[in-house]
């Protein structure tokens, strides 16, 4: 086993709590520091999850020489600012998705990581799930022929609250950057970058996009039909259609799930994946530490070029749908 890494959590919200809980499963991860804009929040989080230190300022945290790697869990409107702060202090960064608000910010984050020779990765936990890896293996094997279509949806009925993140324009609200990124990720991994994008969006009273339907076309003839919404629940599945069959990641496709496999009029198979003892975030954290052990400043599994491609598509979708964030665009 490599060295033990001192982790800091920047932003002490709901997802940070789950991530920190999963970190405890990894023997080479030390829960070292919790940082919030409020010392009370940081102390409460640090006490609950047994971190060694609490900081009421992000600047104080990055100036602690013992911090090795920072998990950024603030709203995506702040990911750029917080990633740059950590990278300029030579702290390895695992930043939640959406990586930033637009391509300009993502490209500057990548440039800063390379300039500082410091590790940076988008926290796209789905990439490391066994169910998703199995789908990628099926696509690459060609056993079902060429892939022709991806259908993916992610929707839940969110409480309308203009102050909270999901509907707050200043915090990058809207379903697209929060959950629409998952169906787009599925289509990007299966079919690559689209050559044509068409959208239909519905907006909330705050001006944030509440629901969006996306249709993508690809140079090789493939298509994708993708949906995200805060207005209703959906089955939250992703289906990959091939010349000779289909594969479907069943409910909650973004985390360990069952996979339905059908080939050429044979009986459908359901493949199950054992759920780990954590929420699933421990897999990406373990990967980050493996990269650091190997002296890498970029993941080979979740490379920065992939994050740049993902944000480029998100920008194109926003442009077509008329989604504008005045503080960032």
matplotlib code that plots the C-alpha trace (Angstrom):
import matplotlib.pyplot as plt

x = [0.0, 1.2, 1.3, -1.7, -3.2, -4.6, -8.0, -9.7, -13.4, -14.2, -17.9, -19.7, -23.0, -25.0, -22.8, -19.7, -21.1, -21.6, -18.1, -16.5, -18.4, -17.0, -13.4, -13.5, -13.6, -10.2, -7.1, -4.9, -7.2, -7.1, -10.0, -7.9, -9.7, -13.2, -13.5, -16.6, -17.2, -18.5, -16.3, -19.5, -20.5, -16.9, -16.7, -20.1, -19.1, -15.6, -17.1, -19.8, -17.5, -14.3, -12.0, -8.9, -9.3, -11.9, -11.4, -13.8, -12.0, -10.9, -7.7, -6.7, -7.3, -5.1, -2.3, -2.1, 1.0, -0.4, -3.4, -2.6, -5.8, -9.1, -12.5, -14.6, -18.3, -19.5, -22.3, -20.9, -21.1, -18.1, -16.1, -13.8, -12.9, -12.3, -10.3, -8.0, -7.4, -6.4, -4.3, -2.4, -1.5, -0.4, -3.2, -4.5, -8.1, -11.1, -13.9, -17.6, -19.5, -20.5, -16.8, -17.5, -20.1, -18.7, -15.7, -13.8, -13.7, -12.8, -10.0, -8.5, -8.7, -6.9, -4.3, -3.7, -3.4, -0.7, 1.1, 1.3, 2.0, -0.8, -3.5, -7.0, -10.0, -13.7, -15.6, -17.7, -18.3, -20.3, -17.1, -15.8, -19.0, -18.8, -22.2, -21.0, -17.6, -19.5, -21.5, -18.3, -16.8, -19.8, -19.7, -16.0, -16.2, -18.6, -20.6, -23.9, -22.7, -22.3, -24.1, -26.8, -28.8, -28.7, -31.8, -31.3, -33.4, -32.8, -35.6, -37.0, -39.7, -37.7, -39.3, -39.5, -37.5, -36.0, -33.3, -31.9, -29.3, -31.5, -33.6, -31.1, -29.7, -26.7, -25.7, -26.0, -29.4, -31.4, -31.6, -29.1, -25.8, -27.1, -28.5, -28.7, -25.0, -25.5, -27.5, -25.0, -22.1, -23.7, -24.1, -20.6, -19.0, -21.0, -21.2, -18.7, -19.3, -22.5, -22.5, -26.0, -27.9, -31.6, -33.3, -36.7, -36.6, -39.1, -38.1, -39.0, -40.2, -36.6, -35.4, -33.6, -34.3, -36.5, -36.9, -35.0, -35.3, -32.1, -31.8, -28.2, -27.1, -23.6, -21.4, -21.5, -25.3, -26.1, -28.7, -29.3, -32.5, -31.8, -34.0, -33.5, -36.1, -36.9, -40.7, -41.4, -40.0, -38.7, -37.5, -33.9, -32.6, -30.2, -30.6, -27.9, -29.3, -27.1, -27.5, -28.1, -29.5, -29.6, -28.2, -30.1, -28.7, -31.8, -33.1, -30.6, -28.2, -25.5, -24.6, -24.3, -27.5, -28.7, -28.1, -30.5, -28.8, -30.7, -29.1, -30.8, -34.1, -32.4, -33.8, -33.2, -30.5, -30.3, -26.8, -26.6, -23.7, -22.9, -23.4, -20.3, -20.5, -20.3, -22.4, -20.0, -17.8, -14.9, -14.1, -13.2, -11.3, -9.3, -8.5, -7.3, -4.9, -3.6, -2.9, -1.1, 0.9, 2.0, 3.0, 0.2, -1.3, -4.2, -6.4, -6.2, -9.8, -11.4, -9.0, -9.3, -10.0, -13.2, -14.3, -13.5, -15.6, -18.5, -18.5, -18.3, -21.5, -23.2, -22.3, -23.8, -27.0, -27.3, -26.9, -29.6, -32.0, -31.4, -30.0, -27.9, -26.2, -25.6, -22.8, -20.8, -21.7]
y = [0.0, 3.6, 6.5, 7.7, 10.8, 13.7, 14.6, 17.9, 18.5, 22.0, 22.6, 20.7, 19.8, 16.6, 15.0, 15.9, 13.9, 10.8, 11.2, 11.5, 8.5, 6.5, 7.8, 6.0, 2.7, 3.3, 2.4, 5.0, 7.9, 10.1, 12.4, 15.4, 18.7, 20.1, 23.6, 25.8, 29.6, 29.2, 27.8, 26.5, 24.5, 23.2, 22.2, 20.5, 18.5, 17.7, 16.5, 14.4, 12.6, 12.7, 14.9, 16.1, 19.8, 22.4, 25.6, 28.5, 29.7, 28.0, 30.1, 28.8, 25.2, 25.4, 27.1, 24.0, 22.1, 18.8, 18.8, 16.5, 16.3, 18.3, 17.1, 20.1, 19.8, 23.4, 24.4, 24.2, 28.0, 28.0, 25.0, 27.1, 29.5, 26.8, 24.5, 27.3, 28.3, 24.7, 24.1, 27.3, 26.0, 22.7, 20.7, 17.7, 18.3, 16.0, 18.4, 17.5, 17.7, 19.7, 20.5, 24.2, 26.5, 26.6, 25.6, 28.8, 27.9, 24.2, 25.1, 27.5, 24.8, 22.4, 25.0, 25.8, 22.1, 21.6, 24.9, 23.8, 20.1, 19.3, 16.5, 17.4, 15.2, 15.6, 13.5, 11.5, 8.5, 6.6, 6.0, 3.7, 1.7, -2.0, -1.9, 1.0, -0.7, -3.8, -1.8, -0.2, -3.7, -4.9, -1.8, -2.3, -6.1, -5.6, -8.7, -7.0, -5.2, -1.5, 0.8, 2.9, 4.7, 5.8, 6.7, 8.0, 9.9, 11.3, 13.1, 13.7, 16.0, 18.7, 21.1, 24.5, 26.9, 30.0, 30.3, 26.8, 25.7, 23.7, 26.8, 29.5, 31.1, 32.5, 29.0, 27.5, 26.1, 24.0, 20.3, 20.3, 20.9, 19.0, 15.8, 16.2, 15.8, 12.1, 11.2, 13.4, 11.5, 8.2, 9.3, 10.8, 7.5, 5.3, 7.4, 10.2, 13.9, 14.7, 16.6, 18.0, 19.0, 19.9, 20.8, 21.7, 23.3, 24.4, 27.1, 27.9, 31.3, 32.1, 31.6, 28.4, 25.5, 22.9, 20.2, 19.6, 17.2, 16.7, 15.0, 14.3, 13.1, 11.6, 11.5, 7.7, 7.7, 7.1, 9.1, 9.8, 10.9, 12.4, 13.9, 15.6, 17.2, 18.5, 18.5, 14.8, 11.4, 9.0, 5.5, 6.8, 4.2, 4.2, 1.9, 1.3, -0.1, -2.1, -3.7, -7.1, -6.4, -3.9, -3.4, -1.4, 0.0, -0.3, 2.1, 4.5, 3.8, 6.2, 3.9, 0.1, -1.4, -4.3, -4.6, -6.2, -7.8, -9.0, -10.5, -11.7, -13.1, -15.0, -14.9, -11.6, -11.9, -9.7, -9.2, -8.1, -6.2, -6.6, -3.3, -2.3, -1.3, 2.4, 4.7, 4.2, 7.3, 5.2, 3.9, 7.3, 8.3, 5.1, 5.8, 9.4, 8.0, 5.4, 8.1, 10.1, 7.0, 6.7, 10.4, 11.3, 14.7, 13.3, 10.2, 7.8, 6.6, 10.1, 12.2, 16.0, 15.9, 13.9, 16.6, 19.3, 17.4, 17.0, 20.7, 21.6, 19.6, 21.2, 24.6, 23.7, 22.4, 25.6, 27.7, 25.8, 25.8, 29.5, 28.7, 31.7, 32.2, 36.0, 35.8, 33.4, 33.7]
z = [0.0, -0.7, 1.7, 3.8, 2.4, 4.4, 2.9, 3.3, 2.4, 1.0, 1.5, 4.2, 2.6, 2.0, -0.7, 1.3, 4.2, 2.0, 0.5, 3.9, 5.2, 2.3, 2.9, 6.2, 4.3, 2.8, 4.9, 3.2, 3.6, 6.7, 7.5, 8.2, 7.6, 7.1, 5.7, 5.4, 5.2, 8.7, 11.5, 13.2, 10.2, 9.8, 13.5, 13.5, 10.3, 11.7, 15.0, 13.4, 10.9, 13.1, 11.2, 12.9, 12.0, 11.2, 9.2, 8.9, 5.8, 2.6, 2.5, 6.0, 4.9, 1.7, 3.7, 6.0, 4.7, 5.9, 3.5, 0.5, -1.4, -1.4, -2.3, -3.5, -2.7, -3.0, -5.6, -9.1, -9.5, -7.1, -8.4, -10.6, -7.9, -5.3, -7.7, -8.7, -5.1, -4.2, -7.3, -6.8, -3.3, -4.9, -3.4, -5.4, -6.3, -6.8, -7.8, -7.9, -11.2, -13.0, -13.1, -13.6, -15.2, -18.7, -21.0, -20.3, -16.6, -17.2, -19.6, -17.1, -14.3, -16.6, -17.5, -13.8, -12.8, -15.5, -14.7, -11.0, -11.9, -9.6, -9.8, -10.9, -11.6, -12.0, -9.4, -11.9, -9.6, -12.3, -14.2, -11.5, -10.9, -11.8, -13.7, -15.9, -16.5, -17.7, -20.2, -21.6, -22.0, -23.9, -26.2, -26.8, -27.4, -30.4, -29.2, -30.0, -33.1, -33.5, -31.0, -32.6, -29.9, -26.3, -24.3, -20.8, -18.3, -14.8, -13.1, -9.6, -8.2, -6.4, -4.0, -5.5, -3.4, -5.1, -2.4, -2.6, -5.1, -7.5, -8.5, -7.7, -10.9, -8.9, -7.8, -11.3, -10.7, -13.1, -13.9, -16.7, -14.7, -11.7, -13.1, -16.9, -17.0, -16.2, -19.4, -21.4, -19.9, -20.9, -24.5, -24.6, -23.4, -25.7, -28.9, -28.6, -29.3, -31.2, -34.5, -34.0, -30.9, -30.6, -27.3, -25.7, -22.2, -19.6, -17.2, -13.6, -12.2, -11.2, -14.8, -14.1, -16.5, -14.8, -17.4, -20.7, -23.5, -25.6, -29.0, -30.3, -33.7, -34.4, -37.5, -37.6, -37.8, -34.1, -32.1, -28.4, -26.6, -23.2, -20.5, -17.1, -14.9, -11.4, -12.2, -11.9, -11.2, -13.9, -14.0, -14.2, -16.6, -19.5, -22.5, -25.1, -28.4, -30.7, -34.2, -32.5, -29.0, -26.2, -22.7, -20.1, -16.8, -14.6, -12.0, -10.5, -13.4, -12.1, -9.1, -8.6, -10.2, -12.3, -16.0, -18.5, -21.5, -24.6, -27.7, -31.0, -29.7, -26.8, -23.3, -21.5, -18.8, -15.7, -14.4, -10.8, -9.2, -5.5, -3.7, -1.7, 2.0, 1.1, -1.0, -4.0, -3.6, -2.1, -5.6, -7.1, -3.9, -4.1, -7.7, -6.9, -4.3, -6.7, -9.2, -6.6, -5.6, -9.2, -9.4, -11.9, -12.3, -14.3, -14.3, -17.2, -16.4, -16.0, -18.1, -18.2, -21.9, -21.2, -18.7, -21.3, -23.9, -21.4, -20.6, -24.3, -24.9, -21.9, -23.3, -26.7, -25.0, -23.0, -26.1, -28.1, -25.1, -24.2, -20.7, -19.5, -16.2, -16.1, -13.5, -15.6, -19.3]

ax = plt.figure().add_subplot(projection="3d")
ax.plot(x, y, z, "-o")
ax.set_aspect("equal")
plt.show()
